[in-house]
């Protein structure tokens, strides 16, 4: 059993060998460990790596880590970033080093990656139901001294399955759980106050679990309008407060401090103000925002504009887009259209299309801005359709030739990360200085 704060972990997990089987790895280069990539002397714009290629901008990453940690410190809550965004042990370590209280993950398999990366507090923001998952949690707790894992419960039916497993394993430790509140038409969670109170009483009476807090998720109702988002969040968090106060009054929490958790990446400032309610017992508020680490050029940037206005800060001082995906112009089949060598297998498209943000001619080592009218209109598995307006069918002089490199911004980083096994970390001049790996 390891007793140090940051275990070495599995070398294959934390520092694997990268090579030709990894998309984006140079085809003329020998395999090397992830930690050796930064010393290879590569530059994306020098043509040292094949395209398409997803990259992370180091300065923007470091800015986002520091900025968000400063915000939660100011708000008096803890950051427990959602690791499902990146599933990257290297980025997990950066978040923990920046001051994150722990990590949020979506399931037990992901939790094992977070623990290997050094997390000693893990929140599984999901229901744990299966026998193998329950056994897996117990194994993690046995193998790592000082590890704390909590997960969500939202029904008596789930509790019954946990109790059945627990009865068959008399040496097992009770599971720490958060009672989850939800909304009609949304995802998981108790829909009514009565359901939540009934479940809380059952949790307190069960030898299989210890009730240590309450959780909810506000992100599905966010629209980017400050007044509407605040009213919606207050309604939800008023329910959390009511259940928490009753649970305190009845002595149902089995902990010195109550964990209250919420917070996606859309209106995290609004919900943070409600994470430390006065309920008659000490409270630790846990904010689970995950996409902040890279931010984006689309969905979360639109939400951030409203957040910046509420915080009274300049947009250049808040979160910055740290992820780009670069591709080649591989065909110019007709006026006003370029086909790029990137598609649904390489870049997110679930919330909106990628955004052209930069260009570099073949042999050019400096990226330039793209014309305002450029847009991605469609994606196939391996192709993107870059279009621009063409008066009377004649291409303007700035139309991209075959072989030019185009940098794309993304919307929703989660679904770009899961399309890659690794990503180079680059300086602002696109020199490769590090690399991260992903484990989805």
Residue, then its C-alpha position, 0 to 999 in steps of 0.5 A: x500500500x502506498x502512503x505518499x500523497x502523489x503515487x508514482x502510478x502505472x508507467x503505461x498510464x502516466x508515461x506511455x510510449x507514443x508511436x506510429x499507432x497514435x494518430x498525430x504522431x510523426x511517421x518518420x520519428x521513432x517511438x518515445x515516451x510521452x515525457x520525452x516529446x517536449x525535447x524532440x524539437x518539433x514545431x507544428x507549423x514547420x510540418x514536423x507532425x502530420x495533420x489533422x492534429x489537436x494541440x493545447x496552448x500551454x500559456x492558455x492552459x496555465x492561465x485557466x488553471x490559475x484563474x479558476x482557482x483564484x475565483x473559487x478561492x474568492x467565492x469560498x468554495x472548493x474546485x473539484x473539476x470534472x475529469x471526464x472533460x479530458x481524462x488526461x492524467x497529466x492535466x489532472x495533475x496540473x489541476x491538483x497542483x493548482x489547488x483543486x480539492x479533488x477530482x470529479x469523475x463519471x464512473x468507477x473506471x474513470x475514478x481509477x485513472x484519477x486516483x492513479x494521477x494522484x487524487x485522494x478525494x474523488x467525487x463520482x457524479x453519478x449513480x453507482x449500481x453494478x456489483x463490479x463497480x461497488x467491488x472496484x470502489x472497495x478495492x481502490x479504498x483498500x489499495x490507497x490509504x487516505x483515499x476518499x470516494x463519494x458517489x450519488x444515490x437518488x432512489x431506494x431501488x439503488x440503495x437496495x442494490x448497494x445493500x444486497x452487495x454489502x450484505x454479501x461482503x461483510x468486510x466491506x467499508x460503508x460507502x460515502x454517498x451524496x443524495x442527488x436532487x433533480x428536475x422533471x425532464x432533466x437527468x437523474x436525481x430525486x424529483x420532489x422534496x418528499x422523495x428526497x426526505x424519504x431517501x435521506x431517512x433510508x440512507x441514514x438507517x442503512x449500514x451500507x452507506x454514510x450520508x455525507x452531503x447533497x448534490x445537484x446539477x444546474x447545467x441542463x437548464x442554463x441558457x446564457x441569460x443572467x436573470x433567467x439563469x439566476x432564477x432557475x438556479x435559485x429555485x433548484x438550490x432552494x430545494x437543496x437548502x430545504x432538504x439539507x436543513x431537514x437532514x441536519x435537524x433530524x441528524x441524518x448526516x454522518x459527517x463533521x461537515x456536509x458536502x454540497x456540490x453542483x456546478x457545470x461549466x455554463x453558469x458556475x459563478x451563479x451556482x457557486x454563490x449557493x454552495x455554502x448554505x447556512x444549514x446549522x452544520x459546517x458546509x464545504x461547497x464543491x464546484x465541479x466545472x471541468x471545461x474551464x481547463x481548455x475552454x473553447x471558441x463556441x458554446x462555453x465562450x458564449x456562456x463566458x461572455x455573460x459570466x464576464x459581465x456578471x463578474x465585471x472582468x475583461x474577457x481577456x482576463x478570464x478563460x481563454x481557449x487553449x485547444x485548437x485542431x489543425x488541418x490541411x486544405x486537401x482539395x478546392x473542388x469548386x469556387x467558395x469551397x475548400x475541403x479540409x483533412x479533418x472530420x467527425x473522428x477528429x473534432x467536436x461537432x455535437x453542439x456546433x461546428x468548428x470555427x476557423x481561427x487561424x491559417x498558415x501557408x505552406x512553409x510559413x511559421x507564423x499563423x495569421x487570422x482568417x477572413x471574417x466570412x470563413x465558416x465550417x458548414x459540414x463535417x464528414x467522418x474525415x472531411x470538413x467543408x470550409x466555405x466563404x462567399x464568392x461574388x459571381x462565383x469568383x474566389x477572392x484573393x485570400x481564398x486558401x490554396x491546396x496545402x495551406x494549414x487551417x487552425x480550427x477552434x472547437x465547441x465543447x472540449x469534452x468531445x474533442x478530447x475523446x477523439x485523441x489518444x495524445x495531444x502535444x502541448x505547444x507554445x504560442x509559436x507552435x513549438x511542441x514543449x510537452x504532451x498529454x495522453x488521454x484514457x477514455 
